[in-house]
């Protein structure tokens, strides 16, 4: 069975991550994660596995924790 990529469009990706659609759009504009997929024309989407990986990288144990620690 081939691997299938589950893709969320921006409204669903915003709900999934807890961000707003406009925040996701700004992050795309500035080349910030999470990664997105260019689906053709103006259509874009987010692979759930990319969203999960990005959310995991955001995990912190305290407000003073520096990225990577």
Backbone as ProteinMPNN parsed JSONL, in Angstrom:
{"seq_chain_A": "XXXXXXXXXXXXXXXXXXXXXXXXXXXXXXXXXXXXXXXXXXXXXXXXXXXXXXXXXXXXXXXXXXXXX", "coords_chain_A": {"N_chain_A": [[0.839, -1.185, 0.0], [0.695, 2.153, -0.945], [2.343, 5.025, 0.485], [0.313, 7.506, 1.823], [-0.215, 10.944, 1.836], [-1.649, 13.001, 4.101], [-3.312, 15.935, 3.644], [-3.924, 19.194, 4.778], [-5.927, 22.012, 4.176], [-5.415, 25.611, 4.43], [-7.456, 26.742, 6.329], [-8.149, 24.472, 7.903], [-5.608, 23.677, 8.751], [-4.921, 25.837, 10.324], [-6.752, 25.576, 12.45], [-5.869, 23.105, 13.394], [-3.282, 23.656, 14.316], [-3.683, 25.745, 16.057], [-3.128, 28.288, 15.367], [-3.812, 31.375, 13.582], [-5.256, 31.779, 10.293], [-4.105, 33.967, 9.022], [-1.691, 34.228, 10.359], [-0.403, 31.874, 9.581], [-0.203, 32.481, 6.854], [1.541, 34.702, 6.916], [3.814, 33.437, 7.936], [4.406, 31.737, 5.8], [5.04, 33.672, 3.866], [7.411, 34.79, 4.894], [9.078, 32.628, 4.863], [9.099, 30.91, 7.037], [8.742, 28.068, 9.254], [5.629, 26.294, 9.656], [6.416, 23.901, 7.037], [4.969, 24.08, 3.767], [2.804, 22.922, 1.096], [2.802, 23.447, -2.359], [0.099, 23.288, -4.254], [-0.785, 23.818, -6.742], [-1.607, 26.379, -9.026], [-3.001, 28.876, -7.074], [-3.435, 27.373, -4.899], [-2.676, 25.96, -1.78], [-1.372, 23.726, 0.718], [-0.977, 21.854, 3.79], [0.999, 19.248, 4.936], [0.034, 16.854, 7.268], [1.984, 15.449, 8.696], [4.17, 17.186, 8.518], [3.188, 19.374, 9.937], [2.885, 18.183, 12.474], [5.579, 17.553, 13.069], [6.687, 20.119, 13.164], [5.19, 21.262, 15.271], [6.068, 19.615, 17.356], [8.734, 20.444, 17.479], [8.388, 22.867, 18.631], [7.934, 22.426, 21.254], [8.41, 23.106, 24.679], [9.834, 23.215, 28.004], [9.903, 25.2, 29.847], [9.344, 28.763, 30.164], [11.708, 30.084, 29.962], [13.365, 28.507, 28.528], [15.714, 28.0, 25.979], [15.672, 27.758, 22.42], [16.368, 24.554, 21.13], [17.4, 23.49, 23.424]], "CA_chain_A": [[0.0, 0.0, 0.0], [1.552, 3.34, -1.026], [2.195, 6.041, 1.535], [-0.544, 8.624, 1.458], [0.032, 12.15, 2.615], [-2.891, 13.698, 4.422], [-3.06, 17.364, 3.473], [-4.933, 20.122, 5.282], [-5.932, 23.35, 3.591], [-5.11, 26.585, 5.482], [-8.387, 26.859, 7.464], [-8.025, 23.3, 8.758], [-4.267, 23.72, 9.344], [-4.976, 26.844, 11.388], [-7.433, 24.948, 13.585], [-5.022, 22.014, 13.868], [-2.114, 24.193, 15.031], [-4.058, 26.779, 17.014], [-2.756, 29.586, 14.815], [-4.794, 31.924, 12.662], [-4.874, 31.659, 8.883], [-3.219, 35.076, 8.655], [-0.356, 33.922, 10.889], [0.183, 30.89, 8.666], [0.143, 33.188, 5.61], [2.752, 35.498, 7.181], [4.941, 32.52, 8.072], [4.757, 31.329, 4.436], [5.65, 34.818, 3.206], [8.771, 34.992, 5.404], [9.847, 31.387, 4.777], [9.179, 30.286, 8.353], [7.946, 26.849, 9.363], [5.746, 24.951, 9.099], [6.505, 23.75, 5.586], [3.683, 23.95, 3.081], [2.837, 22.311, -0.223], [2.207, 24.203, -3.46], [-0.752, 22.284, -4.882], [-1.105, 24.234, -8.105], [-2.26, 27.682, -9.031], [-2.834, 29.552, -5.79], [-3.803, 26.425, -3.846], [-1.602, 25.429, -0.932], [-1.814, 22.839, 1.786], [0.008, 21.467, 4.794], [0.996, 17.825, 5.268], [-0.117, 16.698, 8.717], [3.263, 15.032, 9.287], [4.993, 18.392, 8.649], [2.634, 20.154, 11.054], [3.227, 17.484, 13.714], [7.014, 17.721, 13.311], [6.908, 21.507, 13.571], [4.639, 21.435, 16.614], [6.975, 18.939, 18.297], [9.933, 21.277, 17.632], [8.004, 24.034, 19.442], [7.728, 21.983, 22.639], [9.333, 23.655, 25.678], [9.525, 22.85, 29.386], [9.746, 26.422, 30.63], [9.356, 29.974, 29.356], [13.088, 30.558, 29.816], [14.125, 27.559, 27.731], [16.177, 28.473, 24.678], [15.461, 26.795, 21.359], [17.421, 23.562, 20.994], [17.757, 22.949, 24.749]], "C_chain_A": [[0.884, 1.248, 0.0], [1.293, 4.286, 0.146], [1.291, 7.145, 1.024], [-0.251, 9.78, 2.395], [-1.308, 12.817, 2.851], [-2.587, 15.183, 4.45], [-4.24, 18.162, 4.009], [-4.806, 21.44, 4.547], [-5.749, 24.353, 4.731], [-6.151, 26.721, 6.604], [-8.285, 25.683, 8.443], [-6.663, 23.263, 9.457], [-4.226, 24.733, 10.489], [-5.645, 26.257, 12.627], [-6.548, 23.877, 14.221], [-3.87, 22.531, 14.731], [-2.474, 25.193, 16.122], [-3.645, 28.169, 16.577], [-3.907, 30.12, 13.974], [-4.314, 31.696, 11.228], [-3.908, 32.761, 8.488], [-1.813, 34.849, 9.202], [0.326, 32.892, 10.0], [0.622, 31.559, 7.361], [1.409, 34.011, 5.791], [3.968, 34.595, 7.295], [5.37, 31.993, 6.702], [5.521, 32.436, 3.731], [7.114, 34.986, 3.607], [9.612, 33.719, 5.403], [10.027, 30.689, 6.105], [8.364, 29.001, 8.374], [6.549, 27.169, 9.896], [5.821, 24.965, 7.574], [5.115, 23.622, 4.997], [3.898, 23.358, 1.706], [2.17, 23.231, -1.228], [1.428, 23.189, -4.286], [-1.113, 22.62, -6.319], [-1.889, 25.522, -8.082], [-1.962, 28.403, -7.73], [-3.126, 28.635, -4.608], [-2.576, 25.935, -3.093], [-2.226, 24.532, 0.123], [-0.655, 22.529, 2.709], [-0.113, 19.972, 5.046], [0.928, 17.709, 6.79], [1.197, 16.29, 9.363], [4.214, 16.223, 9.439], [4.503, 19.263, 9.806], [3.005, 19.508, 12.383], [4.7, 17.657, 14.068], [7.319, 19.138, 13.786], [6.389, 21.749, 14.979], [5.535, 20.782, 17.66], [8.226, 19.783, 18.53], [9.659, 22.523, 18.48], [7.871, 23.695, 20.923], [8.818, 22.537, 23.546], [8.892, 23.21, 27.069], [9.372, 24.059, 30.284], [9.799, 27.622, 29.683], [10.768, 30.498, 29.129], [13.936, 29.614, 28.97], [14.447, 28.124, 26.367], [15.958, 27.378, 23.659], [16.651, 25.861, 21.256], [17.861, 22.971, 22.312], [16.592, 22.242, 25.38]], "O_chain_A": [[1.744, 1.383, 0.87], [0.2, 4.34, 0.709], [1.483, 7.658, -0.078], [-0.065, 9.597, 3.598], [-2.018, 13.158, 1.904], [-1.712, 15.635, 5.189], [-5.398, 17.85, 3.733], [-3.698, 21.927, 4.323], [-5.91, 23.983, 5.894], [-5.75, 26.812, 7.764], [-8.33, 25.874, 9.659], [-6.571, 22.864, 10.618], [-3.567, 24.504, 11.504], [-5.146, 26.431, 13.739], [-6.488, 23.76, 15.445], [-3.523, 21.927, 15.745], [-1.666, 25.461, 17.011], [-3.794, 29.129, 17.334], [-4.863, 29.399, 13.688], [-3.132, 31.454, 10.983], [-2.989, 32.525, 7.704], [-0.838, 35.244, 8.563], [1.512, 33.026, 9.698], [1.685, 31.246, 6.824], [2.267, 34.019, 4.908], [5.042, 34.942, 6.805], [6.564, 31.818, 6.458], [6.529, 32.179, 3.074], [7.961, 35.287, 2.766], [10.743, 33.729, 5.891], [10.996, 29.953, 6.293], [7.41, 28.852, 7.61], [6.337, 28.211, 10.517], [5.36, 25.898, 6.916], [4.197, 23.119, 5.645], [5.022, 23.295, 1.209], [1.08, 23.742, -0.971], [2.018, 22.331, -4.942], [-1.684, 21.793, -7.03], [-2.738, 25.73, -7.216], [-0.804, 28.527, -7.332], [-3.072, 29.062, -3.455], [-1.572, 25.547, -3.692], [-3.429, 24.574, 0.382], [0.492, 22.891, 2.446], [-1.203, 19.478, 5.337], [1.67, 18.379, 7.509], [1.5, 16.737, 10.469], [4.989, 16.266, 10.395], [5.303, 19.82, 10.558], [3.397, 20.204, 13.32], [5.038, 17.883, 15.23], [8.116, 19.332, 14.703], [7.07, 22.372, 15.793], [5.739, 21.342, 18.738], [8.731, 19.839, 19.651], [10.588, 23.155, 18.983], [7.711, 24.59, 21.753], [10.005, 22.451, 23.229], [7.729, 22.872, 27.285], [8.782, 23.967, 31.36], [10.246, 27.504, 28.543], [10.999, 31.273, 28.201], [15.109, 29.896, 28.721], [13.578, 28.66, 25.68], [16.047, 26.196, 23.988], [17.801, 26.3, 21.288], [18.64, 22.018, 22.315], [16.711, 21.727, 26.492]]}, "name": "protein", "num_of_chains": 1, "seq": "XXXXXXXXXXXXXXXXXXXXXXXXXXXXXXXXXXXXXXXXXXXXXXXXXXXXXXXXXXXXXXXXXXXXX"}
